[in-house]
Amino acid sequence: MPIEPGTYELGPTDGTLSVRTGKSGAAAKAGHNLLITVERWGATVQLAADPAQSVLELTADSTSLTVLEGTGGMQSLGDDDKAGITQTINQEVLKGTAISFRSTAVRPDADRKLHVTGDLELAGGINLVGFDIEIADDGHLTGTASLKQTAWGMKPYSALFGTLKVSDEVQVSVDARLRPAG
């Protein structure tokens, strides 16, 4: 039975909001692909009988990003390394700026997915983004958006005189279960 129209919420108690980064540059072998979790976030999904009338909103605390793991690289990441990367993200990349999203259009497709378009505020800028989400009959919501940091004026982090860089494109994913608002 499909999920009923209504207003639903989701946040860290319902699932995960995460960011995956890649690496590039001549010294890319030395770096790590990172899995970063957002500890403080919340979303509201207003599902309408006509999916095109649905509205999705999300806010996230940019100071709540935490590095969970780093894969690849010449050495494994220790807890101090993860804490240092988290501190760099907070102080040099996002600088405590607001993160919010509000849909401007929702388009259903034949595969039970919704193509969502909307305004993403990040690092002091606002850009239009589009991505697909899927909501299962049991309320399990999944989706991934690809974002280019430079679209918001962010310079991807680099080290070793620019020979090791975080890739411009990052993947933001949500995997959570909707709960009725209230």
PEMOHU-V942514 format. One record per helix or strand. SS is the DSSP state (helix for helix, strand for strand). FROM is the first residue (numbers start at 1). TO is the last residue. Records with the same first field share a line. If there is no record, write none. Layout:
# PEMOHU-V942514
SS->FROM-TO + FROM-TO
This chain:
# PEMOHU-V942514
strand->6-11 + 15-20 + 23-24 + 33-38 + 41-47 + 55-60 + 65-71 + 99-108 + 113-122 + 125-135 + 140-148 + 158-159 + 164-166 + 169-177 + 179-180
helix->28-30 + 51-53 + 62-64 + 79-93 + 149-152 + 160-162
